[in-house]
Amino acid sequence: MLITRRCIATRTHLLDRGEKEANRVLAIGLVPIEHGFVHLRNWRAITKLRTNSARATRLLRALTVLTNLEINR
């Protein structure tokens, strides 16, 4: 099963154990990606994405590599 978005609790719908666990697993997977985007923002690389699509492709490939390294660490 592929989980693509988190489960949201409301006043009338509380999360059960499975939904809470799914949220935890999803959060663990998103952390390296979010950290990568923060690093790119700090390097001001995101602002250059608007100017050149080839540069954007290279940056996103680099982000993928960094993400995989972070996950495998």
PQR file of N, CA, C, O and H, with PARSE charges and radii, in Angstrom:
ATOM      1  N   MET A   1       0.836  -1.171   0.000 -0.4000 1.5000
ATOM      2  CA  MET A   1       0.000   0.000   0.000 -0.0000 2.0000
ATOM      3  C   MET A   1       0.889   1.245   0.000  0.5500 1.7000
ATOM      4  O   MET A   1       1.866   1.312   0.746 -0.5500 1.4000
ATOM      5  N   LEU A   2       0.557   2.212  -0.821 -0.4000 1.5000
ATOM      6  CA  LEU A   2       1.309   3.442  -0.922 -0.0000 2.0000
ATOM      7  C   LEU A   2       0.526   4.549  -0.238  0.5500 1.7000
ATOM      8  O   LEU A   2      -0.625   4.814  -0.583 -0.5500 1.4000
ATOM      9  H   LEU A   2      -0.237   2.158  -1.428  0.4000 1.0000
ATOM     10  N   ILE A   3       1.160   5.195   0.732 -0.4000 1.5000
ATOM     11  CA  ILE A   3       0.528   6.291   1.459 -0.0000 2.0000
ATOM     12  C   ILE A   3       1.077   7.583   0.883  0.5500 1.7000
ATOM     13  O   ILE A   3       2.288   7.807   0.891 -0.5500 1.4000
ATOM     14  H   ILE A   3       2.096   4.980   1.012  0.4000 1.0000
ATOM     15  N   THR A   4       0.192   8.433   0.385 -0.4000 1.5000
ATOM     16  CA  THR A   4       0.664   9.651  -0.256 -0.0000 2.0000
ATOM     17  C   THR A   4       0.378  10.902   0.553  0.5500 1.7000
ATOM     18  O   THR A   4       1.001  11.936   0.311 -0.5500 1.4000
ATOM     19  H   THR A   4      -0.791   8.251   0.379  0.4000 1.0000
ATOM     20  N   ARG A   5      -0.532  10.843   1.494 -0.4000 1.5000
ATOM     21  CA  ARG A   5      -0.804  12.022   2.316 -0.0000 2.0000
ATOM     22  C   ARG A   5      -1.187  11.572   3.709  0.5500 1.7000
ATOM     23  O   ARG A   5      -1.587  10.427   3.920 -0.5500 1.4000
ATOM     24  H   ARG A   5      -1.038  10.003   1.690  0.4000 1.0000
ATOM     25  N   ARG A   6      -1.061  12.477   4.649 -0.4000 1.5000
ATOM     26  CA  ARG A   6      -1.295  12.096   6.029 -0.0000 2.0000
ATOM     27  C   ARG A   6      -2.777  12.072   6.368  0.5500 1.7000
ATOM     28  O   ARG A   6      -3.589  12.733   5.721 -0.5500 1.4000
ATOM     29  H   ARG A   6      -0.736  13.407   4.478  0.4000 1.0000
ATOM     30  N   CYS A   7      -3.110  11.306   7.384 -0.4000 1.5000
ATOM     31  CA  CYS A   7      -4.479  11.230   7.880 -0.0000 2.0000
ATOM     32  C   CYS A   7      -4.699  12.400   8.833  0.5500 1.7000
ATOM     33  O   CYS A   7      -3.813  12.754   9.611 -0.5500 1.4000
ATOM     34  H   CYS A   7      -2.450  10.769   7.910  0.4000 1.0000
ATOM     35  N   ILE A   8      -5.869  12.987   8.766 -0.4000 1.5000
ATOM     36  CA  ILE A   8      -6.156  14.167   9.573 -0.0000 2.0000
ATOM     37  C   ILE A   8      -7.315  13.856  10.514  0.5500 1.7000
ATOM     38  O   ILE A   8      -8.354  13.349  10.091 -0.5500 1.4000
ATOM     39  H   ILE A   8      -6.589  12.700   8.134  0.4000 1.0000
ATOM     40  N   ALA A   9      -7.126  14.162  11.780 -0.4000 1.5000
ATOM     41  CA  ALA A   9      -8.180  13.963  12.772 -0.0000 2.0000
ATOM     42  C   ALA A   9      -9.068  15.206  12.815  0.5500 1.7000
ATOM     43  O   ALA A   9      -8.610  16.331  12.612 -0.5500 1.4000
ATOM     44  H   ALA A   9      -6.282  14.573  12.124  0.4000 1.0000
ATOM     45  N   THR A  10     -10.328  14.970  13.082 -0.4000 1.5000
ATOM     46  CA  THR A  10     -11.272  16.068  13.271 -0.0000 2.0000
ATOM     47  C   THR A  10     -11.975  15.869  14.607  0.5500 1.7000
ATOM     48  O   THR A  10     -11.673  14.931  15.345 -0.5500 1.4000
ATOM     49  H   THR A  10     -10.700  14.056  13.247  0.4000 1.0000
ATOM     50  N   ARG A  11     -12.903  16.750  14.907 -0.4000 1.5000
ATOM     51  CA  ARG A  11     -13.649  16.587  16.152 -0.0000 2.0000
ATOM     52  C   ARG A  11     -14.464  15.303  16.154  0.5500 1.7000
ATOM     53  O   ARG A  11     -14.607  14.654  17.190 -0.5500 1.4000
ATOM     54  H   ARG A  11     -13.148  17.512  14.307  0.4000 1.0000
ATOM     55  N   THR A  12     -14.994  14.940  14.999 -0.4000 1.5000
ATOM     56  CA  THR A  12     -15.854  13.755  14.921 -0.0000 2.0000
ATOM     57  C   THR A  12     -15.104  12.498  14.514  0.5500 1.7000
ATOM     58  O   THR A  12     -15.634  11.396  14.659 -0.5500 1.4000
ATOM     59  H   THR A  12     -14.878  15.467  14.158  0.4000 1.0000
ATOM     60  N   HIS A  13     -13.884  12.636  14.007 -0.4000 1.5000
ATOM     61  CA  HIS A  13     -13.109  11.478  13.559 -0.0000 2.0000
ATOM     62  C   HIS A  13     -11.734  11.494  14.212  0.5500 1.7000
ATOM     63  O   HIS A  13     -10.854  12.252  13.803 -0.5500 1.4000
ATOM     64  H   HIS A  13     -13.454  13.531  13.889  0.4000 1.0000
ATOM     65  N   LEU A  14     -11.553  10.658  15.222 -0.4000 1.5000
ATOM     66  CA  LEU A  14     -10.245  10.510  15.853 -0.0000 2.0000
ATOM     67  C   LEU A  14      -9.459   9.463  15.089  0.5500 1.7000
ATOM     68  O   LEU A  14     -10.034   8.546  14.503 -0.5500 1.4000
ATOM     69  H   LEU A  14     -12.268  10.042  15.553  0.4000 1.0000
ATOM     70  N   LEU A  15      -8.152   9.604  15.099 -0.4000 1.5000
ATOM     71  CA  LEU A  15      -7.300   8.662  14.376 -0.0000 2.0000
ATOM     72  C   LEU A  15      -7.156   7.358  15.156  0.5500 1.7000
ATOM     73  O   LEU A  15      -6.991   7.361  16.376 -0.5500 1.4000
ATOM     74  H   LEU A  15      -7.685  10.349  15.575  0.4000 1.0000
ATOM     75  N   ASP A  16      -7.222   6.247  14.429 -0.4000 1.5000
ATOM     76  CA  ASP A  16      -6.974   4.964  15.083 -0.0000 2.0000
ATOM     77  C   ASP A  16      -5.471   4.663  15.026  0.5500 1.7000
ATOM     78  O   ASP A  16      -4.700   5.456  14.486 -0.5500 1.4000
ATOM     79  H   ASP A  16      -7.356   6.244  13.438  0.4000 1.0000
ATOM     80  N   ARG A  17      -5.061   3.529  15.576 -0.4000 1.5000
ATOM     81  CA  ARG A  17      -3.627   3.207  15.651 -0.0000 2.0000
ATOM     82  C   ARG A  17      -2.985   3.122  14.271  0.5500 1.7000
ATOM     83  O   ARG A  17      -1.868   3.600  14.072 -0.5500 1.4000
ATOM     84  H   ARG A  17      -5.687   2.885  16.014  0.4000 1.0000
ATOM     85  N   GLY A  18      -3.688   2.518  13.325 -0.4000 1.5000
ATOM     86  CA  GLY A  18      -3.135   2.378  11.973 -0.0000 2.0000
ATOM     87  C   GLY A  18      -2.906   3.713  11.299  0.5500 1.7000
ATOM     88  O   GLY A  18      -1.887   3.909  10.637 -0.5500 1.4000
ATOM     89  H   GLY A  18      -4.595   2.130  13.487  0.4000 1.0000
ATOM     90  N   GLU A  19      -3.841   4.634  11.460 -0.4000 1.5000
ATOM     91  CA  GLU A  19      -3.695   5.954  10.863 -0.0000 2.0000
ATOM     92  C   GLU A  19      -2.562   6.732  11.525  0.5500 1.7000
ATOM     93  O   GLU A  19      -1.816   7.438  10.846 -0.5500 1.4000
ATOM     94  H   GLU A  19      -4.669   4.476  11.998  0.4000 1.0000
ATOM     95  N   LYS A  20      -2.430   6.607  12.834 -0.4000 1.5000
ATOM     96  CA  LYS A  20      -1.327   7.267  13.536 -0.0000 2.0000
ATOM     97  C   LYS A  20       0.023   6.714  13.076  0.5500 1.7000
ATOM     98  O   LYS A  20       0.971   7.467  12.856 -0.5500 1.4000
ATOM     99  H   LYS A  20      -3.035   6.034  13.385  0.4000 1.0000
ATOM    100  N   GLU A  21       0.092   5.406  12.937 -0.4000 1.5000
ATOM    101  CA  GLU A  21       1.336   4.781  12.476 -0.0000 2.0000
ATOM    102  C   GLU A  21       1.652   5.200  11.043  0.5500 1.7000
ATOM    103  O   GLU A  21       2.811   5.439  10.707 -0.5500 1.4000
ATOM    104  H   GLU A  21      -0.679   4.795  13.116  0.4000 1.0000
ATOM    105  N   ALA A  22       0.624   5.289  10.198 -0.4000 1.5000
ATOM    106  CA  ALA A  22       0.836   5.743   8.817 -0.0000 2.0000
ATOM    107  C   ALA A  22       1.386   7.164   8.808  0.5500 1.7000
ATOM    108  O   ALA A  22       2.274   7.471   8.013 -0.5500 1.4000
ATOM    109  H   ALA A  22      -0.318   5.094  10.471  0.4000 1.0000
ATOM    110  N   ASN A  23       0.884   8.029   9.668 -0.4000 1.5000
ATOM    111  CA  ASN A  23       1.394   9.399   9.760 -0.0000 2.0000
ATOM    112  C   ASN A  23       2.853   9.412  10.202  0.5500 1.7000
ATOM    113  O   ASN A  23       3.648  10.202   9.693 -0.5500 1.4000
ATOM    114  H   ASN A  23       0.163   7.780  10.314  0.4000 1.0000
ATOM    115  N   ARG A  24       3.210   8.542  11.145 -0.4000 1.5000
ATOM    116  CA  ARG A  24       4.603   8.472  11.613 -0.0000 2.0000
ATOM    117  C   ARG A  24       5.530   8.026  10.488  0.5500 1.7000
ATOM    118  O   ARG A  24       6.593   8.611  10.281 -0.5500 1.4000
ATOM    119  H   ARG A  24       2.564   7.900  11.558  0.4000 1.0000
ATOM    120  N   VAL A  25       5.121   6.990   9.765 -0.4000 1.5000
ATOM    121  CA  VAL A  25       5.952   6.470   8.670 -0.0000 2.0000
ATOM    122  C   VAL A  25       6.128   7.525   7.587  0.5500 1.7000
ATOM    123  O   VAL A  25       7.227   7.712   7.066 -0.5500 1.4000
ATOM    124  H   VAL A  25       4.258   6.515   9.933  0.4000 1.0000
ATOM    125  N   LEU A  26       5.050   8.207   7.253 -0.4000 1.5000
ATOM    126  CA  LEU A  26       5.124   9.252   6.231 -0.0000 2.0000
ATOM    127  C   LEU A  26       6.034  10.389   6.683  0.5500 1.7000
ATOM    128  O   LEU A  26       6.812  10.911   5.884 -0.5500 1.4000
ATOM    129  H   LEU A  26       4.156   8.055   7.676  0.4000 1.0000
ATOM    130  N   ALA A  27       5.947  10.776   7.944 -0.4000 1.5000
ATOM    131  CA  ALA A  27       6.789  11.859   8.470 -0.0000 2.0000
ATOM    132  C   ALA A  27       8.258  11.467   8.414  0.5500 1.7000
ATOM    133  O   ALA A  27       9.109  12.293   8.082 -0.5500 1.4000
ATOM    134  H   ALA A  27       5.314  10.353   8.593  0.4000 1.0000
ATOM    135  N   ILE A  28       8.561  10.223   8.734 -0.4000 1.5000
ATOM    136  CA  ILE A  28       9.953   9.755   8.691 -0.0000 2.0000
ATOM    137  C   ILE A  28      10.501   9.829   7.276  0.5500 1.7000
ATOM    138  O   ILE A  28      11.666  10.174   7.077 -0.5500 1.4000
ATOM    139  H   ILE A  28       7.870   9.552   9.004  0.4000 1.0000
ATOM    140  N   GLY A  29       9.668   9.507   6.289 -0.4000 1.5000
ATOM    141  CA  GLY A  29      10.105   9.564   4.898 -0.0000 2.0000
ATOM    142  C   GLY A  29      10.259  10.977   4.372  0.5500 1.7000
ATOM    143  O   GLY A  29      11.071  11.219   3.479 -0.5500 1.4000
ATOM    144  H   GLY A  29       8.722   9.226   6.451  0.4000 1.0000
ATOM    145  N   LEU A  30       9.494  11.913   4.909 -0.4000 1.5000
ATOM    146  CA  LEU A  30       9.532  13.289   4.417 -0.0000 2.0000
ATOM    147  C   LEU A  30      10.662  14.125   5.002  0.5500 1.7000
ATOM    148  O   LEU A  30      11.056  15.131   4.411 -0.5500 1.4000
ATOM    149  H   LEU A  30       8.835  11.717   5.634  0.4000 1.0000
ATOM    150  N   VAL A  31      11.184  13.726   6.144 -0.4000 1.5000
ATOM    151  CA  VAL A  31      12.216  14.524   6.817 -0.0000 2.0000
ATOM    152  C   VAL A  31      13.426  14.784   5.924  0.5500 1.7000
ATOM    153  O   VAL A  31      13.831  15.940   5.803 -0.5500 1.4000
ATOM    154  H   VAL A  31      10.864  12.909   6.624  0.4000 1.0000
ATOM    155  N   PRO A  32      14.026  13.770   5.291 -0.5600 1.5000
ATOM    156  CA  PRO A  32      15.212  14.055   4.474  0.2800 2.0000
ATOM    157  C   PRO A  32      14.900  14.983   3.298  0.5500 1.7000
ATOM    158  O   PRO A  32      15.727  15.820   2.935 -0.5500 1.4000
ATOM    159  N   ILE A  33      13.732  14.844   2.710 -0.4000 1.5000
ATOM    160  CA  ILE A  33      13.366  15.683   1.573 -0.0000 2.0000
ATOM    161  C   ILE A  33      13.212  17.128   2.022  0.5500 1.7000
ATOM    162  O   ILE A  33      13.712  18.046   1.371 -0.5500 1.4000
ATOM    163  H   ILE A  33      13.060  14.164   3.005  0.4000 1.0000
ATOM    164  N   GLU A  34      12.519  17.326   3.140 -0.4000 1.5000
ATOM    165  CA  GLU A  34      12.339  18.677   3.655 -0.0000 2.0000
ATOM    166  C   GLU A  34      13.681  19.304   4.040  0.5500 1.7000
ATOM    167  O   GLU A  34      13.894  20.496   3.818 -0.5500 1.4000
ATOM    168  H   GLU A  34      12.113  16.581   3.669  0.4000 1.0000
ATOM    169  N   HIS A  35      14.577  18.516   4.610 -0.4000 1.5000
ATOM    170  CA  HIS A  35      15.911  19.028   4.959 -0.0000 2.0000
ATOM    171  C   HIS A  35      16.668  19.437   3.697  0.5500 1.7000
ATOM    172  O   HIS A  35      17.373  20.446   3.685 -0.5500 1.4000
ATOM    173  H   HIS A  35      14.404  17.548   4.790  0.4000 1.0000
ATOM    174  N   GLY A  36      16.514  18.644   2.637 -0.4000 1.5000
ATOM    175  CA  GLY A  36      17.174  18.986   1.376 -0.0000 2.0000
ATOM    176  C   GLY A  36      16.690  20.312   0.826  0.5500 1.7000
ATOM    177  O   GLY A  36      17.489  21.123   0.360 -0.5500 1.4000
ATOM    178  H   GLY A  36      15.941  17.824   2.647  0.4000 1.0000
ATOM    179  N   PHE A  37      15.367  20.541   0.878 -0.4000 1.5000
ATOM    180  CA  PHE A  37      14.840  21.812   0.395 -0.0000 2.0000
ATOM    181  C   PHE A  37      15.304  22.978   1.263  0.5500 1.7000
ATOM    182  O   PHE A  37      15.545  24.072   0.752 -0.5500 1.4000
ATOM    183  H   PHE A  37      14.718  19.882   1.257  0.4000 1.0000
ATOM    184  N   VAL A  38      15.429  22.758   2.555 -0.4000 1.5000
ATOM    185  CA  VAL A  38      15.932  23.818   3.436 -0.0000 2.0000
ATOM    186  C   VAL A  38      17.368  24.171   3.065  0.5500 1.7000
ATOM    187  O   VAL A  38      17.732  25.346   3.014 -0.5500 1.4000
ATOM    188  H   VAL A  38      15.233  21.869   2.970  0.4000 1.0000
ATOM    189  N   HIS A  39      18.184  23.145   2.806 -0.4000 1.5000
ATOM    190  CA  HIS A  39      19.568  23.407   2.408 -0.0000 2.0000
ATOM    191  C   HIS A  39      19.610  24.182   1.092  0.5500 1.7000
ATOM    192  O   HIS A  39      20.390  25.123   0.943 -0.5500 1.4000
ATOM    193  H   HIS A  39      17.888  22.191   2.847  0.4000 1.0000
ATOM    194  N   LEU A  40      18.765  23.780   0.140 -0.4000 1.5000
ATOM    195  CA  LEU A  40      18.743  24.506  -1.126 -0.0000 2.0000
ATOM    196  C   LEU A  40      18.308  25.953  -0.933  0.5500 1.7000
ATOM    197  O   LEU A  40      18.847  26.862  -1.565 -0.5500 1.4000
ATOM    198  H   LEU A  40      18.132  23.015   0.262  0.4000 1.0000
ATOM    199  N   ARG A  41      17.325  26.163  -0.051 -0.4000 1.5000
ATOM    200  CA  ARG A  41      16.879  27.534   0.215 -0.0000 2.0000
ATOM    201  C   ARG A  41      18.001  28.347   0.841  0.5500 1.7000
ATOM    202  O   ARG A  41      18.196  29.517   0.512 -0.5500 1.4000
ATOM    203  H   ARG A  41      16.888  25.426   0.463  0.4000 1.0000
ATOM    204  N   ASN A  42      18.735  27.713   1.748 -0.4000 1.5000
ATOM    205  CA  ASN A  42      19.854  28.424   2.374 -0.0000 2.0000
ATOM    206  C   ASN A  42      20.944  28.756   1.363  0.5500 1.7000
ATOM    207  O   ASN A  42      21.625  29.773   1.490 -0.5500 1.4000
ATOM    208  H   ASN A  42      18.577  26.762   2.015  0.4000 1.0000
ATOM    209  N   TRP A  43      21.106  27.910   0.373 -0.4000 1.5000
ATOM    210  CA  TRP A  43      22.103  28.167  -0.665 -0.0000 2.0000
ATOM    211  C   TRP A  43      21.557  29.088  -1.753  0.5500 1.7000
ATOM    212  O   TRP A  43      22.264  29.418  -2.706 -0.5500 1.4000
ATOM    213  H   TRP A  43      20.553  27.084   0.269  0.4000 1.0000
ATOM    214  N   ARG A  44      20.309  29.500  -1.609 -0.4000 1.5000
ATOM    215  CA  ARG A  44      19.616  30.363  -2.570 -0.0000 2.0000
ATOM    216  C   ARG A  44      19.537  29.725  -3.952  0.5500 1.7000
ATOM    217  O   ARG A  44      19.477  30.426  -4.962 -0.5500 1.4000
ATOM    218  H   ARG A  44      19.735  29.232  -0.835  0.4000 1.0000
ATOM    219  N   ALA A  45      19.536  28.410  -3.993 -0.4000 1.5000
ATOM    220  CA  ALA A  45      19.477  27.702  -5.273 -0.0000 2.0000
ATOM    221  C   ALA A  45      18.059  27.673  -5.829  0.5500 1.7000
ATOM    222  O   ALA A  45      17.872  27.621  -7.044 -0.5500 1.4000
ATOM    223  H   ALA A  45      19.584  27.840  -3.172  0.4000 1.0000
ATOM    224  N   ILE A  46      17.070  27.704  -4.960 -0.4000 1.5000
ATOM    225  CA  ILE A  46      15.680  27.646  -5.413 -0.0000 2.0000
ATOM    226  C   ILE A  46      15.347  28.861  -6.284  0.5500 1.7000
ATOM    227  O   ILE A  46      14.561  28.736  -7.222 -0.5500 1.4000
ATOM    228  H   ILE A  46      17.222  27.746  -3.972  0.4000 1.0000
ATOM    229  N   THR A  47      15.920  30.021  -6.000 -0.4000 1.5000
ATOM    230  CA  THR A  47      15.611  31.220  -6.781 -0.0000 2.0000
ATOM    231  C   THR A  47      16.088  31.078  -8.221  0.5500 1.7000
ATOM    232  O   THR A  47      15.545  31.717  -9.122 -0.5500 1.4000
ATOM    233  H   THR A  47      16.559  30.122  -5.238  0.4000 1.0000
ATOM    234  N   LYS A  48      17.102  30.244  -8.441 -0.4000 1.5000
ATOM    235  CA  LYS A  48      17.628  30.062  -9.791 -0.0000 2.0000
ATOM    236  C   LYS A  48      16.792  29.091 -10.613  0.5500 1.7000
ATOM    237  O   LYS A  48      16.981  28.995 -11.826 -0.5500 1.4000
ATOM    238  H   LYS A  48      17.543  29.725  -7.709  0.4000 1.0000
ATOM    239  N   LEU A  49      15.866  28.367  -9.976 -0.4000 1.5000
ATOM    240  CA  LEU A  49      15.042  27.417 -10.707 -0.0000 2.0000
ATOM    241  C   LEU A  49      14.143  28.122 -11.720  0.5500 1.7000
ATOM    242  O   LEU A  49      13.809  27.552 -12.758 -0.5500 1.4000
ATOM    243  H   LEU A  49      15.713  28.445  -8.991  0.4000 1.0000
ATOM    244  N   ARG A  50      13.757  29.344 -11.424 -0.4000 1.5000
ATOM    245  CA  ARG A  50      12.847  30.066 -12.319 -0.0000 2.0000
ATOM    246  C   ARG A  50      13.530  30.496 -13.608  0.5500 1.7000
ATOM    247  O   ARG A  50      12.854  30.763 -14.602 -0.5500 1.4000
ATOM    248  H   ARG A  50      14.028  29.807 -10.581  0.4000 1.0000
ATOM    249  N   THR A  51      14.834  30.566 -13.610 -0.4000 1.5000
ATOM    250  CA  THR A  51      15.526  31.135 -14.758 -0.0000 2.0000
ATOM    251  C   THR A  51      15.908  30.116 -15.818  0.5500 1.7000
ATOM    252  O   THR A  51      15.979  30.463 -16.997 -0.5500 1.4000
ATOM    253  H   THR A  51      15.382  30.349 -12.803  0.4000 1.0000
ATOM    254  N   ASN A  52      16.156  28.877 -15.439 -0.4000 1.5000
ATOM    255  CA  ASN A  52      16.694  27.915 -16.394 -0.0000 2.0000
ATOM    256  C   ASN A  52      16.194  26.520 -16.055  0.5500 1.7000
ATOM    257  O   ASN A  52      16.450  26.017 -14.962 -0.5500 1.4000
ATOM    258  H   ASN A  52      16.098  28.594 -14.482  0.4000 1.0000
ATOM    259  N   SER A  53      15.473  25.885 -16.996 -0.4000 1.5000
ATOM    260  CA  SER A  53      14.926  24.556 -16.712 -0.0000 2.0000
ATOM    261  C   SER A  53      16.019  23.490 -16.630  0.5500 1.7000
ATOM    262  O   SER A  53      15.875  22.524 -15.881 -0.5500 1.4000
ATOM    263  H   SER A  53      15.265  26.294 -17.885  0.4000 1.0000
ATOM    264  N   ALA A  54      17.095  23.644 -17.377 -0.4000 1.5000
ATOM    265  CA  ALA A  54      18.197  22.677 -17.304 -0.0000 2.0000
ATOM    266  C   ALA A  54      18.848  22.726 -15.928  0.5500 1.7000
ATOM    267  O   ALA A  54      19.213  21.694 -15.367 -0.5500 1.4000
ATOM    268  H   ALA A  54      17.212  24.429 -17.985  0.4000 1.0000
ATOM    269  N   ARG A  55      18.989  23.932 -15.393 -0.4000 1.5000
ATOM    270  CA  ARG A  55      19.560  24.088 -14.056 -0.0000 2.0000
ATOM    271  C   ARG A  55      18.643  23.444 -13.023  0.5500 1.7000
ATOM    272  O   ARG A  55      19.115  22.822 -12.071 -0.5500 1.4000
ATOM    273  H   ARG A  55      18.692  24.771 -15.849  0.4000 1.0000
ATOM    274  N   ALA A  56      17.337  23.594 -13.209 -0.4000 1.5000
ATOM    275  CA  ALA A  56      16.370  22.997 -12.291 -0.0000 2.0000
ATOM    276  C   ALA A  56      16.501  21.480 -12.297  0.5500 1.7000
ATOM    277  O   ALA A  56      16.454  20.848 -11.242 -0.5500 1.4000
ATOM    278  H   ALA A  56      16.954  24.100 -13.982  0.4000 1.0000
ATOM    279  N   THR A  57      16.663  20.901 -13.466 -0.4000 1.5000
ATOM    280  CA  THR A  57      16.810  19.452 -13.563 -0.0000 2.0000
ATOM    281  C   THR A  57      18.052  18.991 -12.813  0.5500 1.7000
ATOM    282  O   THR A  57      18.005  18.004 -12.079 -0.5500 1.4000
ATOM    283  H   THR A  57      16.701  21.415 -14.323  0.4000 1.0000
ATOM    284  N   ARG A  58      19.153  19.697 -12.994 -0.4000 1.5000
ATOM    285  CA  ARG A  58      20.386  19.324 -12.295 -0.0000 2.0000
ATOM    286  C   ARG A  58      20.239  19.447 -10.789  0.5500 1.7000
ATOM    287  O   ARG A  58      20.705  18.588 -10.041 -0.5500 1.4000
ATOM    288  H   ARG A  58      19.191  20.499 -13.590  0.4000 1.0000
ATOM    289  N   LEU A  59      19.591  20.517 -10.343 -0.4000 1.5000
ATOM    290  CA  LEU A  59      19.400  20.709  -8.907 -0.0000 2.0000
ATOM    291  C   LEU A  59      18.496  19.635  -8.315  0.5500 1.7000
ATOM    292  O   LEU A  59      18.761  19.137  -7.222 -0.5500 1.4000
ATOM    293  H   LEU A  59      19.212  21.216 -10.951  0.4000 1.0000
ATOM    294  N   LEU A  60      17.443  19.279  -9.019 -0.4000 1.5000
ATOM    295  CA  LEU A  60      16.544  18.246  -8.504 -0.0000 2.0000
ATOM    296  C   LEU A  60      17.214  16.880  -8.486  0.5500 1.7000
ATOM    297  O   LEU A  60      16.967  16.079  -7.584 -0.5500 1.4000
ATOM    298  H   LEU A  60      17.228  19.684  -9.907  0.4000 1.0000
ATOM    299  N   ARG A  61      18.055  16.608  -9.470 -0.4000 1.5000
ATOM    300  CA  ARG A  61      18.820  15.353  -9.441 -0.0000 2.0000
ATOM    301  C   ARG A  61      19.774  15.334  -8.250  0.5500 1.7000
ATOM    302  O   ARG A  61      19.916  14.316  -7.573 -0.5500 1.4000
ATOM    303  H   ARG A  61      18.255  17.258 -10.203  0.4000 1.0000
ATOM    304  N   ALA A  62      20.420  16.458  -8.005 -0.4000 1.5000
ATOM    305  CA  ALA A  62      21.325  16.548  -6.853 -0.0000 2.0000
ATOM    306  C   ALA A  62      20.551  16.366  -5.557  0.5500 1.7000
ATOM    307  O   ALA A  62      21.031  15.707  -4.634 -0.5500 1.4000
ATOM    308  H   ALA A  62      20.305  17.285  -8.555  0.4000 1.0000
ATOM    309  N   LEU A  63      19.360  16.943  -5.480 -0.4000 1.5000
ATOM    310  CA  LEU A  63      18.529  16.778  -4.291 -0.0000 2.0000
ATOM    311  C   LEU A  63      18.148  15.326  -4.089  0.5500 1.7000
ATOM    312  O   LEU A  63      18.112  14.846  -2.956 -0.5500 1.4000
ATOM    313  H   LEU A  63      18.970  17.478  -6.230  0.4000 1.0000
ATOM    314  N   THR A  64      17.864  14.622  -5.171 -0.4000 1.5000
ATOM    315  CA  THR A  64      17.536  13.203  -5.074 -0.0000 2.0000
ATOM    316  C   THR A  64      18.714  12.405  -4.523  0.5500 1.7000
ATOM    317  O   THR A  64      18.539  11.526  -3.679 -0.5500 1.4000
ATOM    318  H   THR A  64      17.893  15.013  -6.092  0.4000 1.0000
ATOM    319  N   VAL A  65      19.910  12.718  -5.006 -0.4000 1.5000
ATOM    320  CA  VAL A  65      21.103  12.033  -4.521 -0.0000 2.0000
ATOM    321  C   VAL A  65      21.304  12.306  -3.032  0.5500 1.7000
ATOM    322  O   VAL A  65      21.559  11.388  -2.252 -0.5500 1.4000
ATOM    323  H   VAL A  65      20.052  13.431  -5.691  0.4000 1.0000
ATOM    324  N   LEU A  66      21.186  13.582  -2.645 -0.4000 1.5000
ATOM    325  CA  LEU A  66      21.349  13.929  -1.231 -0.0000 2.0000
ATOM    326  C   LEU A  66      20.302  13.256  -0.363  0.5500 1.7000
ATOM    327  O   LEU A  66      20.601  12.816   0.747 -0.5500 1.4000
ATOM    328  H   LEU A  66      20.980  14.328  -3.278  0.4000 1.0000
ATOM    329  N   THR A  67      19.081  13.172  -0.860 -0.4000 1.5000
ATOM    330  CA  THR A  67      18.003  12.522  -0.123 -0.0000 2.0000
ATOM    331  C   THR A  67      18.310  11.045   0.078  0.5500 1.7000
ATOM    332  O   THR A  67      18.131  10.511   1.173 -0.5500 1.4000
ATOM    333  H   THR A  67      18.838  13.529  -1.762  0.4000 1.0000
ATOM    334  N   ASN A  68      18.775  10.383  -0.985 -0.4000 1.5000
ATOM    335  CA  ASN A  68      19.108   8.959  -0.868 -0.0000 2.0000
ATOM    336  C   ASN A  68      20.258   8.733   0.102  0.5500 1.7000
ATOM    337  O   ASN A  68      20.255   7.760   0.855 -0.5500 1.4000
ATOM    338  H   ASN A  68      18.921  10.816  -1.874  0.4000 1.0000
ATOM    339  N   LEU A  69      21.243   9.629   0.087 -0.4000 1.5000
ATOM    340  CA  LEU A  69      22.346   9.511   1.045 -0.0000 2.0000
ATOM    341  C   LEU A  69      21.862   9.688   2.467  0.5500 1.7000
ATOM    342  O   LEU A  69      22.307   8.979   3.370 -0.5500 1.4000
ATOM    343  H   LEU A  69      21.245  10.420  -0.525  0.4000 1.0000
ATOM    344  N   GLU A  70      20.948  10.636   2.676 -0.4000 1.5000
ATOM    345  CA  GLU A  70      20.408  10.903   4.015 -0.0000 2.0000
ATOM    346  C   GLU A  70      19.594   9.711   4.512  0.5500 1.7000
ATOM    347  O   GLU A  70      19.672   9.340   5.683 -0.5500 1.4000
ATOM    348  H   GLU A  70      20.586  11.211   1.943  0.4000 1.0000
ATOM    349  N   ILE A  71      18.816   9.119   3.615 -0.4000 1.5000
ATOM    350  CA  ILE A  71      17.982   7.972   4.005 -0.0000 2.0000
ATOM    351  C   ILE A  71      18.851   6.776   4.370  0.5500 1.7000
ATOM    352  O   ILE A  71      18.564   6.064   5.332 -0.5500 1.4000
ATOM    353  H   ILE A  71      18.753   9.420   2.664  0.4000 1.0000
ATOM    354  N   ASN A  72      19.921   6.557   3.596 -0.4000 1.5000
ATOM    355  CA  ASN A  72      20.782   5.390   3.807 -0.0000 2.0000
ATOM    356  C   ASN A  72      21.776   5.587   4.942  0.5500 1.7000
ATOM    357  O   ASN A  72      22.504   4.658   5.290 -0.5500 1.4000
ATOM    358  H   ASN A  72      20.154   7.136   2.815  0.4000 1.0000
ATOM    359  N   ARG A  73      21.819   6.767   5.520 -0.4000 1.5000
ATOM    360  CA  ARG A  73      22.773   7.048   6.591 -0.0000 2.0000
ATOM    361  C   ARG A  73      22.421   6.330   7.844  0.5500 1.7000
ATOM    362  O   ARG A  73      23.123   6.457   8.847 -0.5500 1.4000
ATOM    363  H   ARG A  73      21.228   7.522   5.238  0.4000 1.0000
TER
END
